[in-house]
Amino acid sequence: MANLNELGGVFTFPGTGTTINRMGYGAMQLAGPQVFGPPQDRDEAIAVVRQAVESGVNHIDTADFYGPHVVNQILREALYPYPAGLTLVTKVGAKRGPNAEWIQSHSRELLVKSVEDNLRNLGMDALDVVNLRGSGLMTPDGSSMVEGMEVLAELQQQGKIRHIGLSNVSPEQFRAARKVAPVVCVQNFYNLANRTDDAFIDELAAEGLAYVPFFPLGGFSPLQSGTLNNVAAEVGATPMQVALAWLLQRSPNMLLIPGTSTRSHLRENLAAANIQLSQEVLEKLNGVAKDAKRTELHEEIASGN
């Protein structure tokens, strides 16, 4: 079995005393289908969270709109009182409608309510890190984050938030938002096949700021690549383990939060932190994004767009 105590090395959020292992855990999949309602197996959900922490995970990503409320309540049941050194990162800027729809908003009312909901359902006096989520589903739409940041900065001054991050934002949105208050991390859509943020990652790394890719394994459309499959066979790992290992080697400021609702899949994800990919293998994998771009172009041409 892989040594799960290493978990990809450590990272310290800038301007803080918070140091975490680079391989973390994303709790989104603990809710029901479409991240809505209760899980099919609540006992397994609780067991997954406990095993993650027992394995050395000390960075868990969540949101009170997962469920809604369900995931945070599971985390509290599984882990409260929280062990020393555990960092819970949540996000605000959206809520769920009665039919599981995602409703995005940066209104003061919603942001304040969201922070209060997170505090209550997690059972915390102050939230470790709160990410303000930008508008847009998978990619940022460019809307200003400044007013939302001002609300979070006020809540930070009140002692309800320790640190602020951003999610689903462009470099321009990030630069404008950080003028309001310090930002310790950015969480955006990024993986082996979707590398739009390459330059942004390097910019953040130069400043020592964390970059946290959501959907690191492709999300609702899992990564599929012949190159990835071939490399996985070469190194004796699964394709998804290789995709996670590539992310860890992509940049030292990269923090991973792969999600799962089963203990077996959790162990597989964590073991990826101990896979070292050679330069030759990395170069092969770097071609996956180019292949994905070519496929998109061919599909656009075929559809007449």
Helices and strands as residue ranges (DSSP letters): E 10-12, E 19-21, E 25-26, G 28-30, G 33-35, H 42-54, E 59-61, H 70-79, E 87-92, E 94-96, E 102-104, H 108-122, E 127-133, H 146-157, E 161-167, H 171-177, E 185-189, H 198-207, E 210-214, H 226-235, H 239-250, H 263-271, G 272-274, H 279-303
